[in-house]
Amino acid sequence: MKRNAVLFSSHLMGETVLARLRKLRAEVPEGHDVFFYYDETRLNDAEASRLAGPALGHGSRDWPRYKRPCRYFPDKIPGNEDGMLLSAFHRLPGYDNYWYLEYDVVYSGDWRNFFQKFSGNTADMLSTSIARHDRIPDWPLWKSLELPDGLVLPEQQWLRSFNPVVRLSRAALETLSHEYREHGWAGHSECVVPTVLAYRGLRIEDIGGDGEFVPPGRENCYYRNNWLDKSLTPGTFVFRPPMSEPGPEPDMLWHPVKDTDHRTWDRVVEPPSSLPVRLQGILRRWRGRS
């Protein structure tokens, strides 16, 4: 049986976050070890371990040990899932796969069923909303992608993913670690990770949704969104706007599901109180057109 580390990532320690963590821990199948992956610059180590069980802290400046800054983001990169995954990878050896799951992701079903669906999957990267450059050429984060010196890579081979839920294999993380260290790739994780892995011949799959990276039979399973829109709306799994609660449809991934007073990383407060009702109507109309 393959071993999976599941990193539940949060910079918050409230009842909503702890309830989601408890649900995840209660429902993951055998072979999945859940760690509360917290920002130790914001949360107390002892409190995190006492309240959240098995925990692993990371500092906000851990990531430059594994990945250089890019000109577009000369300081801390928002999200930066690859930097945090690489930090955990070097401290948690021995796992076959590493899941990264943000605290504002909700699955409207039993997590056991979700993880078991992918237990035999051999893709090196599982993520969402994967698209090539030519499908979304105006996506702003392409500007962050910096290739190694001398490498000419056609834009058709540049890939975008959306990673509030992502699984990387040990081979994928070893490849990223080597490529970042030896060849100097840089950029936002949503473009640099899938682009590097595809360039090096590793296998990438979409968890569900739409597009060429979704295997037959998984179309619009687990989530739906407008994968060619910069905010990914409308859908169940989007960048913005936030939702105060998941919609009623079962066995789907919902993101971002936040408390009403949540402040985003770029200091924007977006009250989400009425979104689920609007979202249900949007989704019904959207499905009616498809």
Buried (B, 14 or more C-beta within 10 A) or exposed (E): EBBBBBBBBBBBBEEBBBEBBEBBBEBBBEBBBBBBBBBBEEBEEEEBBEBBBEBBBBEEEBBEEBBEBBEBBEEBBEBBBBBBBBBBBEEBEEBBBBBBBBBBBBBBBBBBEBBBBBBEBEBBBBBBBBBBBEBBEEBEBBBBBBBBEEEEBEEEEBBBBBBBBBBBBBBBBEBBBEBBBEEBBBBBBBBBBBBBBBBBEBBBBBBBBBBEBBEEEBEBBBBBBBBEBEEBBBBBBBBEBBBBBBBEBEEBBBBBBBBEEBEEEEEEEBEBEEBBEEBEEBBEEBEEEE
